[in-house]
Amino acid sequence: MGVDGWRNALNMVKIYADEREKASGIPEILSSLGVTVIYKVLDVGDYVINSSLVIERKRVDDLVKSVFDGRFFEQVERLSEICDTPMLIIEGGLSSIKHLTTRWKSVEGALITAILRFRVIPYYTEDSRHTAEVIKHVAEKLSAEKPFKSYSRRAIKPRSDDIREWQLYVLQSLPGIGVKTARKLLEKFGNLRAVFNASQSELSVIDGISEEKASKIIKVITEPYAVRAKSSSGLSKYIENPPKDSS
């Protein structure tokens, strides 16, 4: 292999695909498009681009079935738990759902819930070829020389009485704690009280929490609340002591 060949090999996009996706033909199409496909038995999702983005692929008919047999919400919840950007690729037009079920509004409602509650990004493709092209395009964007600027995601306030969601929400208010680290803290310490009582050294052994981050967390938890003195600047100054008319 010449120099150019080695460069091309190093620059090839790599994607992890679930073994069960072989039957769809999409991994084969990806390979023909110059993508390096590595097969794995994935517990969650069908394609892993990197640790931040995982893709679940569904044909429209499978989407409808999964909504009514209960698999859909279980899948999207697990998807949102393991990555920052869960993506759902739906093969087939959304309009075709109406031809598959008279309860199509329930399917649309499930998709809206997946977006609002689980931060899932839906994307519609025409067929398997189109799906492969989209997956490749996403992977190329993420592996570009200049990665996207990372923005910290604000925790979403739970809309249910699920205690687990509220526990995760509370921990995500701490500096540098996202949903994945919040889950690790609860798995390690068991409940919020134990997390708040943990020492800096105990916090810093958690994957994703450095000594510096642990120190900030301890400071937020233990620092006395100081009531901020009212400022005489701004509108209040003019309300209490309105300026005299110079005319």
N, C-alpha and C positions, 0 to 999 in steps of 0.2 A: 504493500500500500504506500503510495506516495505521500508527500507532505500535505497536499490538498485533500487527499483522502482521509488522513488523520484529523485534519481540521474539521472536515465535514462530520466525521464520526463524533468528535467532541462536542460539536454544536447541535447535534440531533436532540430533539425534544424527547424526554423520557416520560412515560405514563405507566402507572400501575393499573392493571385491569383485573377484575375478578375472573377467576377461571370459568365461571358459568356464563360469562359474556361471549365466550368463543362461538357459541351457537348463533349469536346475533349477527356475526360476520363483521361487526364494527372493528374489533381489534385488527382483523386482517386488512380492512380498508385503511386504518390508521397506519399500519406498516407500509402499505403501498404509497401513502402520502409522506413517507420519510420519518415517521415517528417510531421511536424505540418502545416497544410494548413489553412490559415485564408482567408475567402472570403471577397472581397471588390469590390465595383464598381470603377474601375480604369479609370481615364480620359486618361492616357497615359500608354502604355505597357500592357502586359498580366501577368507578374510575377515581383514582387518587392522583391529583396533579401535584400537590405538595401538602405539607402539614396543615396548611390554611384552607385549602379548597378540595372538597370531595364532591363527586357528582353521582347522583342517583338517576338512572335512566328508566323511563317507563313508556311503553306504548299506551295509547289512549285507552284501549280495552283493559289493559292491566291496571291502569290508574283507576278506572271505574270500579273494578273488582276489589282493589285494595282499600278503597274508601268504604265500601259496604261490608267488607269482612273484617275491618278493624286494623289491617296491617299498615295502612297509610300513615296514621298519626304516630304509630310506634316507630316507623322507619324515619320519618322526618324529625322526630324528637331525638333519636339516636344520632342522626346526621348532624343536628345542630349542637349536640353535646361534644362531638369530637373535633370540630373544626370551626374556624371563624366565619368561613364563607361556604355554607351548604348550598349546592346548586341542584335543581331538579330539571332534567331535560325530558320533555314530553313529546314523543313522536306521534305526529298526526295533528290535524287542526283541532282547535278547541270546539269548533262548531260541530264536529263529528260526534261529540259526546251526546248531543241531543238525539242522534240516531241510535245510540247504544242503550240509553235509559231514559225513562220518563222523569226520573228523579235527578235530572242534570243540574238543577239548582243546588242540590246537596253536594255535588262534586265541586261546583264552583265555590260554594261556601267553605269546603275543606281546603281548597287551594288558597283562598283568602286568609284562612286561619293559619295555614302554613307560612304565609308571608309575614303576617302581623305578629304571630306568637313565636314562631321558630326561626324567623329571619331567612327563610328559604327563598332563593332566587329562581323563579321558574323561567324556562326558555323553551319555546316551541320549535320543533324541527319537522320537516316534511317527511323524511325517511331516514334509513340507517346511514346512507351516504352523507346526507346533510348533518346528521348527528356527529359523525366522525370528523367532518370539517370544522364544526363548532368546537368540539373537544380539542382539536389540534390548535385552533386559533386561540382558545383560552390558555392553553399550555404555553404557547409562544409568547403571549402577553406577559405571563407570569415569569417566564425565564429570560425576558429581555434584559439587556445590560443595565438599563436604568429601571429598577423596580418601582412599582407604585409607592407613593408616599403612604406610610402607615398612619392611620388615624385611630385613636383609641375609641372604642365603641362604648357608648353610654349604656348602662344596664337598663333593660326594659322593665318597667314596673309591672308585676304580675297582675293579671286580670281575673284570677281565680283564687280560691282559698287553699290551693295546694301549698302545704307547709314547705316542701322542698324548694319550690320556686321562690318563696319569700326568703328562705335562708340564703339561697344563692344571691338574691337581689341585695340583701343586707351586706354580704361580704364583698360584693362588687363595688360597693361605695368606698372601700378602702383603697389607698393609693397603689396603683399597679396591679390590681387584682381583677382578672377577667373571669369568665364563667368556668373555664377549665381549671384554673388555679383554685377558684372558690370551691369547686367540687372536690379537688384533692384535699383541701383543708378540712372539709366536712367528713370525708372518708377517713382522714387521719385522726381527727379529734372527736368526731361523733356528733357534736352540737355547737351552736354559736357560743355558749358560755365557755366551753372548753377552749375554743379558738381564741376568745378574748382574754382568757387567763394564761394562754401559752406565753412562754418566754421568747426572747429574741432568738436564742439558739435553737429552740424547738421549731420556730417558724421557718428559720433559714434552711432547715434540712428538707423542706418541701421543694420539689422540683418547680422552678419558676420563681422562687423567692430568694433573692440574694440577701446578704447581710445588710446591705444598705436599704433594701426595700423593707426588710423585717424591722429595721430601726425606725423607719417612717411609720410603719403600721403601729408599732408600740407607742410611738409619740402621739399618734392620733387617738389611740385608745386611752392613754393614761394622762395626757396633758389636761390640766384644769381648764374649764371653759371660761374664757375671759369675755365679759360683757363689753362690747365696743362702746366707747364714749360717744355721745351724740355730737355730731359736728355742727358748728354754727355756720358752716359754709353752705353754699347752694341755695335752693329756694327758701329753706326755712329761715335763713337770715333776713330775707326780704319780706317774708310773711310776718315775722316777729317785729322787725324794725324796718318798715318800708322806707325806701330812700325819699328824702324831701324833694319836693318839686323845685327845681332850680329856676323856674320862670318867675 
